[in-house]
Amino acid sequence: MKTSDLSKRLAAGLLTASLSIGAFAEEKKSFSIAWTIYAGWVPWQYAEDYGIIKKWADKYDIEVDIVQVNDYIESINQYTAGQFDGVVATSMDGLSIPAASGVDTTALIVGDYSNANDGLVSKDAKSIAELEGETVHLVELSVSHYLLVRALNTVGLEERDISVVNISDADLVSAFQTDDVRHVATWNPLLSEIETYPGATKLFDSSQIPGHIKDLALVNTETLADNPALGKALVGAWYETMSILASDSEEGQEARTFLGELSGTDQAGYEAQLAGMKMFWEPQSSVDFINSEEAHEAMDSVRQFSFDKGLLGQSAMSPDFVGIEFPNGSVMGDEGNVKLRFNDDYMQMAADGEI
């Protein structure tokens, strides 16, 4: 789950930056990648359990351990502290936690973006404009918060025109059953449950901001530079898994069933979540997207939100504080403080059949 917690986020920058200072990358043979349950990330467990990770790690004479962490933000904090070599995260969280904490991080794989899996639902409002003066419950500082702000902007409203109440994702569905909670922003599978409430109306979803909520596989930049075998193994394993997951073969059906059960649903439930995502099944699709103007504009919007919410840290005087590098070498923000890099080298190698 893409869970967020305000206190964890605020503490993360101080704790993890101090733990990672002086940690230098080096050539090594064993690596660990942290993941948490969400439709775009559970394929890592399939790759682990069905021997795909081992196959690709063996090819490059390394070991890769795929480790499930129950708490999403905690998994990113642990990566930032150097306890993992990589982690799965949204682009916003990759920017606002490790990159903002000073850990040079590379987006190795652009797996998908939310394309309706995140949404804003109301019991009684029929338009976004009707939310003015109302209270919206959501996981504060998460992508749901970002989506809400973008939704408000479409009708000329700002966050100050409403009230936001923080709520745990674990409590959100049950809270929506009470009279006190009228409007919520959340993600699937919670979104699907909330939409079934009698009379509920989905006012806005992530299909209206394509490319803004990206799911990434992040790795430490220095670790990747010193160990290109890690990049090749992870990218090779990921796109082999994608080819299985996307197929109508018996193997593909089995994979979607496995991932449905792992996600707390079934094959149909998991396929419904996939339908709410723009999946990049093939590496060339990932490469094309991250090089698009759409992707650049989305990251600009994300960094503006992150700065406005104080997620880039106390030292950030503007959204330019953290430099974001794109595959063409262009940098958005401070060129002297590039800490988040979108690198398409390994995805391109996979697309060209060179991995």
C-alpha positions as CSV (number, residue, x, y, z in Angstrom):
1,M,0.0,0.0,0.0
2,K,1.2,3.5,-0.8
3,T,0.8,4.6,2.8
4,S,2.2,7.8,4.2
5,D,2.7,9.2,7.6
6,L,3.5,12.8,8.4
7,S,5.8,12.2,11.4
8,K,7.7,9.4,9.6
9,R,8.3,11.7,6.6
10,L,9.5,14.6,8.7
11,A,11.9,12.4,10.7
12,A,13.1,10.5,7.7
13,G,15.3,13.3,6.3
14,L,17.2,13.8,9.5
15,L,17.6,10.2,10.4
16,T,18.4,8.6,7.1
17,A,20.7,11.3,5.8
18,S,22.8,11.0,8.9
19,L,22.9,7.2,8.6
20,S,23.9,7.3,5.0
21,I,26.6,9.9,5.2
22,G,30.0,8.3,4.4
23,A,28.5,5.2,3.0
24,F,30.4,4.6,-0.3
25,A,29.3,2.2,-3.0
26,E,31.6,-0.5,-4.1
27,E,31.6,-3.6,-6.3
28,K,29.8,-6.4,-4.6
29,K,28.0,-9.6,-5.3
30,S,24.9,-9.5,-3.0
31,F,22.1,-7.0,-3.2
32,S,18.7,-6.5,-1.6
33,I,15.6,-4.7,-3.0
34,A,12.7,-3.7,-0.8
35,W,9.1,-3.8,-2.0
36,T,5.6,-3.3,-0.6
37,I,2.2,-4.5,-1.7
38,Y,0.7,-2.6,-4.6
39,A,-0.5,-3.7,-8.0
40,G,2.5,-2.3,-9.8
41,W,5.0,-3.8,-7.4
42,V,3.7,-7.3,-6.5
43,P,5.2,-8.7,-9.7
44,W,8.6,-8.6,-7.9
45,Q,7.4,-11.3,-5.6
46,Y,6.2,-13.4,-8.6
47,A,9.7,-12.9,-10.1
48,E,11.2,-14.1,-6.8
49,D,9.0,-17.1,-6.2
50,Y,9.0,-18.3,-9.8
51,G,12.8,-18.2,-10.1
52,I,13.0,-15.3,-12.6
53,I,15.1,-13.2,-10.2
54,K,17.5,-16.1,-9.6
55,K,17.8,-16.8,-13.3
56,W,18.9,-13.3,-14.1
57,A,21.1,-12.9,-11.0
58,D,22.8,-16.1,-11.9
59,K,23.4,-14.8,-15.4
60,Y,25.4,-11.9,-14.0
61,D,27.0,-13.9,-11.2
62,I,25.3,-12.0,-8.4
63,E,22.7,-12.6,-5.7
64,V,19.5,-10.4,-5.5
65,D,17.2,-10.7,-2.5
66,I,13.6,-9.3,-3.0
67,V,12.4,-8.3,0.5
68,Q,8.8,-7.4,1.4
69,V,8.4,-4.6,3.9
70,N,5.0,-4.2,5.4
71,D,5.1,-0.4,5.7
72,Y,5.7,1.5,2.5
73,I,7.2,4.7,3.9
74,E,9.4,2.7,6.3
75,S,10.7,0.7,3.3
76,I,11.8,4.0,1.6
77,N,13.3,5.2,4.9
78,Q,15.3,2.0,5.2
79,Y,16.6,2.3,1.6
80,T,17.6,5.9,2.3
81,A,19.5,4.8,5.4
82,G,21.5,2.3,3.2
83,Q,19.8,-0.8,4.5
84,F,18.7,-1.7,1.0
85,D,20.3,-1.2,-2.4
86,G,16.9,-0.4,-4.0
87,V,13.2,0.1,-3.3
88,V,10.0,0.5,-5.2
89,A,8.3,3.9,-4.8
90,T,6.3,6.6,-6.6
91,S,8.2,9.4,-8.2
92,M,6.9,11.8,-5.6
93,D,8.2,9.7,-2.7
94,G,11.5,9.0,-4.5
95,L,12.0,12.8,-4.7
96,S,10.8,13.8,-1.3
97,I,12.5,11.1,0.8
98,P,15.8,9.7,-0.5
99,A,16.6,12.5,-3.0
100,A,15.6,15.3,-0.6
101,S,17.7,13.6,2.1
102,G,20.8,13.7,0.0
103,V,20.9,10.1,-1.3
104,D,21.7,10.1,-5.0
105,T,19.0,7.8,-6.4
106,T,18.3,6.4,-9.9
107,A,15.0,5.5,-11.3
108,L,16.1,2.3,-13.0
109,I,12.7,1.0,-14.2
110,V,9.6,3.1,-15.0
111,G,7.0,0.4,-14.5
112,D,3.7,2.2,-14.9
113,Y,1.6,5.2,-14.0
114,S,-1.7,5.4,-12.3
115,N,-4.5,5.8,-14.9
116,A,-7.6,5.7,-12.6
117,N,-6.3,3.7,-9.7
118,D,-6.3,6.8,-7.6
119,G,-9.4,8.9,-7.1
120,L,-11.5,11.4,-5.2
121,V,-15.0,10.2,-4.1
122,S,-17.9,12.0,-2.5
123,K,-21.1,10.8,-0.9
124,D,-23.1,13.9,-1.8
125,A,-21.0,16.3,-4.0
126,K,-21.6,15.9,-7.7
127,S,-18.8,18.2,-8.8
128,I,-15.3,19.2,-7.5
129,A,-16.6,22.8,-7.1
130,E,-19.1,21.6,-4.5
131,L,-16.2,20.6,-2.2
132,E,-15.5,24.3,-1.3
133,G,-15.7,24.7,2.5
134,E,-16.0,20.9,2.9
135,T,-13.6,18.4,4.6
136,V,-11.7,15.7,2.7
137,H,-10.2,12.7,4.4
138,L,-7.0,11.2,3.0
139,V,-3.5,9.9,3.8
140,E,-1.8,13.3,4.2
141,L,1.3,14.0,2.0
142,S,0.6,10.9,-0.1
143,V,-0.2,10.8,-3.8
144,S,-3.8,11.0,-2.7
145,H,-3.1,14.5,-1.3
146,Y,-1.3,15.4,-4.5
147,L,-4.3,14.2,-6.6
148,L,-6.7,16.2,-4.5
149,V,-4.8,19.4,-5.0
150,R,-4.6,18.8,-8.8
151,A,-8.4,18.1,-8.8
152,L,-9.1,21.4,-6.9
153,N,-6.9,23.3,-9.4
154,T,-9.1,22.2,-12.3
155,V,-12.0,24.3,-11.0
156,G,-10.0,27.2,-9.7
157,L,-9.9,26.1,-6.0
158,E,-6.9,25.7,-3.8
159,E,-6.3,23.5,-0.7
160,R,-7.0,26.5,1.6
161,D,-10.6,26.5,0.2
162,I,-11.3,23.1,1.9
163,S,-10.2,21.3,5.1
164,V,-8.0,18.2,4.9
165,V,-8.0,15.5,7.6
166,N,-5.3,12.9,7.8
167,I,-6.5,9.3,8.1
168,S,-4.7,6.0,7.9
169,D,-5.4,3.9,4.8
170,A,-6.3,1.0,7.1
171,D,-9.1,3.1,8.6
172,L,-10.3,4.8,5.5
173,V,-12.9,2.4,4.2
174,S,-14.6,1.9,7.5
175,A,-14.6,5.6,8.2
176,F,-16.4,6.2,4.9
177,Q,-19.3,4.2,6.3
178,T,-19.8,6.7,9.1
179,D,-21.8,10.0,8.8
180,D,-18.8,12.1,9.6
181,V,-16.7,11.3,6.6
182,R,-18.3,12.6,3.4
183,H,-15.4,12.9,0.9
184,V,-12.2,10.9,0.5
185,A,-9.2,10.6,-1.8
186,T,-7.5,7.2,-2.0
187,W,-6.1,4.5,-4.2
188,N,-7.1,0.9,-5.2
189,P,-8.1,-1.5,-4.0
190,L,-9.6,0.9,-1.3
191,L,-11.0,3.1,-4.1
192,S,-13.0,0.3,-5.6
193,E,-14.6,-0.5,-2.2
194,I,-15.5,3.1,-1.5
195,E,-17.0,3.6,-5.0
196,T,-19.6,0.8,-4.2
197,Y,-21.1,2.9,-1.4
198,P,-24.7,3.8,-2.3
199,G,-24.9,7.2,-4.0
200,A,-21.1,7.7,-4.1
201,T,-19.7,9.7,-7.0
202,K,-16.1,9.6,-8.2
203,L,-15.3,13.3,-8.9
204,F,-11.8,12.9,-10.2
205,D,-9.2,10.2,-10.9
206,S,-5.6,9.9,-12.0
207,S,-6.6,9.2,-15.6
208,Q,-7.1,13.0,-15.7
209,I,-3.4,13.6,-14.7
210,P,-1.7,10.9,-16.8
211,G,1.9,10.3,-16.0
212,H,1.9,12.1,-12.6
213,I,1.7,9.2,-10.3
214,K,4.6,7.0,-11.5
215,D,5.6,3.6,-10.0
216,L,9.4,3.2,-10.1
217,A,12.1,0.8,-9.2
218,L,14.8,2.9,-7.5
219,V,18.4,2.0,-6.9
220,N,21.3,3.8,-5.2
221,T,23.1,5.7,-8.0
222,E,26.7,4.9,-6.8
223,T,25.8,1.2,-6.2
224,L,24.4,1.0,-9.8
225,A,27.5,2.8,-11.2
226,D,29.8,0.3,-9.5
227,N,27.6,-2.7,-10.2
228,P,26.0,-2.5,-13.7
229,A,25.3,-6.2,-13.3
230,L,22.6,-5.3,-10.8
231,G,20.9,-3.0,-13.3
232,K,21.0,-5.7,-16.0
233,A,19.6,-8.4,-13.7
234,L,16.8,-6.3,-12.3
235,V,15.7,-5.0,-15.7
236,G,16.0,-8.4,-17.4
237,A,13.9,-10.0,-14.6
238,W,11.3,-7.3,-14.6
239,Y,10.5,-7.3,-18.3
240,E,10.5,-11.1,-18.5
241,T,7.9,-11.0,-15.7
242,M,6.0,-8.3,-17.6
243,S,5.9,-10.5,-20.7
244,I,4.3,-13.3,-18.7
245,L,1.9,-11.1,-16.8
246,A,0.6,-9.5,-20.0
247,S,-0.1,-12.7,-21.8
248,D,-3.3,-14.7,-22.2
249,S,-1.4,-17.9,-21.8
250,E,-1.9,-20.4,-19.0
251,E,1.3,-19.1,-17.4
252,G,-0.1,-15.5,-17.6
253,Q,-3.4,-16.6,-16.0
254,E,-1.5,-18.3,-13.3
255,A,0.6,-15.2,-12.7
256,R,-2.4,-12.9,-12.3
257,T,-4.1,-15.4,-10.0
258,F,-0.9,-15.6,-7.9
259,L,-0.7,-11.8,-7.7
260,G,-4.4,-11.4,-7.0
261,E,-4.1,-13.7,-4.0
262,L,-0.9,-11.9,-2.9
263,S,-2.8,-8.6,-3.1
264,G,-5.7,-9.8,-1.0
265,T,-8.1,-10.4,-3.9
266,D,-8.3,-12.8,-6.8
267,Q,-7.4,-12.9,-10.5
268,A,-10.4,-10.7,-11.5
269,G,-9.7,-8.3,-8.7
270,Y,-6.0,-7.9,-9.7
271,E,-6.9,-7.5,-13.4
272,A,-9.3,-4.7,-12.4
273,Q,-6.4,-3.0,-10.7
274,L,-4.2,-3.4,-13.7
275,A,-6.9,-1.8,-15.8
276,G,-6.5,1.3,-13.7
277,M,-2.8,1.6,-14.6
278,K,-0.9,2.4,-17.7
279,M,1.4,-0.5,-17.7
280,F,4.6,-0.4,-19.7
281,W,4.7,-4.0,-20.6
282,E,7.7,-3.6,-22.9
283,P,11.0,-1.7,-22.2
284,Q,10.6,0.5,-25.2
285,S,7.3,1.8,-23.9
286,S,9.1,2.8,-20.6
287,V,11.9,4.5,-22.5
288,D,9.5,6.4,-24.8
289,F,7.4,7.6,-21.9
290,I,10.2,8.9,-19.6
291,N,11.7,10.8,-22.5
292,S,8.3,12.5,-23.3
293,E,7.4,16.1,-22.6
294,E,4.5,14.7,-20.6
295,A,6.8,13.0,-18.1
296,H,8.9,16.1,-17.7
297,E,5.8,18.3,-17.1
298,A,4.5,15.8,-14.5
299,M,7.7,15.8,-12.5
300,D,7.7,19.6,-12.5
301,S,4.2,19.5,-11.0
302,V,5.2,16.9,-8.4
303,R,8.3,18.9,-7.3
304,Q,6.2,22.0,-6.9
305,F,3.8,20.2,-4.7
306,S,6.6,18.6,-2.7
307,F,8.2,22.0,-2.1
308,D,4.9,23.6,-1.1
309,K,4.3,20.9,1.5
310,G,7.8,21.2,2.9
311,L,8.8,17.7,1.7
312,L,12.1,18.8,0.3
313,G,13.4,19.7,3.7
314,Q,14.1,22.9,5.7
315,S,17.1,23.8,3.5
316,A,14.9,24.0,0.4
317,M,14.3,27.6,-0.5
318,S,12.6,26.7,-3.8
319,P,11.4,23.7,-5.8
320,D,14.9,23.8,-7.5
321,F,16.6,22.6,-4.4
322,V,16.9,19.0,-5.6
323,G,18.1,18.5,-9.2
324,I,16.2,16.0,-11.3
325,E,18.1,14.6,-14.3
326,F,16.4,13.1,-17.3
327,P,17.8,10.6,-19.8
328,N,18.7,13.3,-22.3
329,G,21.0,14.9,-19.7
330,S,18.8,17.9,-19.0
331,V,18.4,18.9,-15.3
332,M,15.3,20.3,-13.7
333,G,16.4,22.2,-10.6
334,D,19.9,22.6,-9.1
335,E,22.5,21.1,-11.4
336,G,24.9,21.1,-8.4
337,N,22.5,19.0,-6.3
338,V,21.2,16.3,-8.7
339,K,19.8,13.5,-6.5
340,L,17.1,11.9,-8.6
341,R,18.0,10.6,-12.0
342,F,15.9,9.0,-14.7
343,N,18.3,6.6,-16.4
344,D,16.9,4.8,-19.5
345,D,20.2,3.0,-20.4
346,Y,19.3,-0.4,-19.0
347,M,15.7,-0.2,-20.2
348,Q,17.0,0.7,-23.7
349,M,19.4,-2.3,-23.5
350,A,16.5,-4.5,-22.8
351,A,14.5,-3.0,-25.7
352,D,17.5,-3.6,-28.0
353,G,17.9,-7.2,-26.8
354,E,21.3,-6.5,-25.3
355,I,20.7,-7.7,-21.8
